[in-house]
């Protein structure tokens, strides 16, 4: 192999050996939210969470859940996204299987009148948390494969619409109204980001809204939640008990809070203080400043994920981009609903605050989603570095990546490259060389 060929092989090898880095902004937001969750779960559940448990019972379990979630995230971060995309169809099948398993005897279990839990041995798992991750992966894969159909044809939207309707139907049977609305919102937003015209979504939304309103109206406990949301003080000790105590906790916090651990409402007054209403305890103990910090962290997490998805789509890495969009929508919508419920802006829903609230399956699957998001950032950064090298960009910082130092050539390589430049180009000839060309070759040898 000549020197030029060796240089090309060596250059290709250097491209393959280029690695990426995980987005530091995403990692910072995730670590800070998870750390805040550990602190606030320990503070909110110190009274036993209303279940006659010890002061450290929920905190110790949350530490175990978060440790398992960290291990899960580290494992997911090592998986290539092309492998994840390869099994997207099987993951969609897994969504239906886990939702069906809640109805199996000795496996599914009813908690507070809702059959949402799968028990395999001593551990319980909420099926919908797994569905959120698996469904977003499948929808991102679908949008990559049928991006043009979704943008220009009606039937391109029919398959994801049919899938989400089936999933929502299985969730409403449990019942789980909050997660159903969340999945519908994620699907609609991802279809728009995937190129579907908004005017095509008007008709399905127009049909769907009366159906959702009817589901609320004809279900007594959902109707009580709506009426208590509109005026929680009318029945403060009944239907408005949760919301009124949540609002009192937020009001007591004022600007800087009553101090970490000094909340009064968590002392058996505010139900589910360590899960659904942990935001109210945070507002009471850390005040408006703490609330703004929490909101800022979620804005950073979702905003950075949206930015990452946009950059991936611009680079034609559509599966990575849509996956980042889906996870960003999940985190943004669920945190918005959870905080809105605590603030009395939305009716009560059983949605936790991602990475902050107590919960085994919620923490585990949220960490898995964060691992996927970090993997997206890693592969995008690696691709950006490779593109910068192939284009011969001297200042890689101009495209948003740290500069790469070129490997110096040895003296032998430098001499071989110089000789290859001075060597005259020999054109291929068909048949025997002519007399004129033979004479010219003899003159070159004489020189």
Phi, psi and omega in degrees: 000131182285176185293324180294318178297319178296322178296319180295317178297318181295321179294318178297322178295319179296324177297317181292331182275354179292129178248163178258191175221152178282142185298120183292330179291318177297315181297321180295315179297318180295314182295318181292321178292318178295320178294318176299321178298317178299316181294314186285328175294319176298324180283315186289330184261014183291338178272007178093003177064022180072016183237022179056033177266167179291167183294334182250012184297308183288326179295316180297320178292322179294324177297319178296315179299316181293325177295316176296322177295322178296317178297317178299316179298319180295322178292318180294324180297341182267357182266130177295141181295332177294331175289319178298316180296326182300325184257021184295323180295321178292327178293324176295318176299323177298329178300313181290325181293315182291328177288331177281333183293337181294344181261359178283138177294145180069002177241304176280151182219140179268130179232122181056039177082001180240133181260087185237356192250143173247125180248115175245092186082218182281345185264141176249151182220131179275117190299323187295334179295321176291323181299321181302313181292310184297320182293320179296320177298314180295317182295323176297319178294319179297315180295329176291317184284328186237038183299316182292320179296320179297326184282330189238347186234147180295317186291345175295335178267348187290320183295306177298326177295317178295320180296314182291328177295318177297316179295317179296320177300319178292327178288322181291335176291333185298310001261154176215084185289321183296313179293328178297313178296323179296314179297320178297318179295317178298317181297313181299315181292321179292325176295320177296315179293334177279359175113357180291132178296140182297327182296334178284341178271349183296316182296312177299321179294321179298324178285324187285323184300314176298327179294316178295320178297321178294322178297326177286317186292320185270003175249113188302318185290328176290322179294324177296323178296321180293314181293323178290329177294323181289327179206083183293339184279348179292324177228068189296328181264004181241249184294332181265016186296311182298309185292321180295319177291326176295317179293324176295321178296316180294320179295325180292337184291328183049225187281310188243006175081170179271357180110147181296125180088355185262014180294141177263322185296334180286348183277067176069009175269315183264112180294147178053045183293334183266357180237270186293329186245032178290336178294324178293320177295320177298317179295323180291320185273329183250352175073191181298326179298314178295321178298315179297324178295318179296314179298319179299322179294320178290324176297318178297314181297308182291318181297318179294323178294319176297316178299317180296318178298320178297317180295322178294319179295320177298330179272007181068023174261074192291320180298315178299318181295313180291327176296317177295320176300314182297316179293321178298317178296319179301308182297318183292312183292317182292318178294323178296316179294316181298314179290324177296322177296316180295327181273357180079017179273332181233154176297158184297129176227152181272052180251131182276166175273115187304134178069355182247313183292156175288144177159138182281298182294323179296314179295317184297312183284330174294320177295323176298318177296322177294325175297319176298318181295319177293325177295321175301315180296323179295311183290327175295315181296320178296317179295321179296321178295318180296319178297319180297321179290316182295327179276357179068035180286120181283323180250090183294343180294338180292342177251012172091016178232152178297147181293147177255136181274125180289145179284129180291145178275146175284170181295322179295319178294321180295318180294321180294321179293321178295318180296324180293329178288324182281337182293131181289148181282129181257118181281142176291144182237146178256127180083197182281147178293147179284169179296321181295317180292326178294322179293321179294323178294322179295322179295322178294322178292327180294328177296000000 
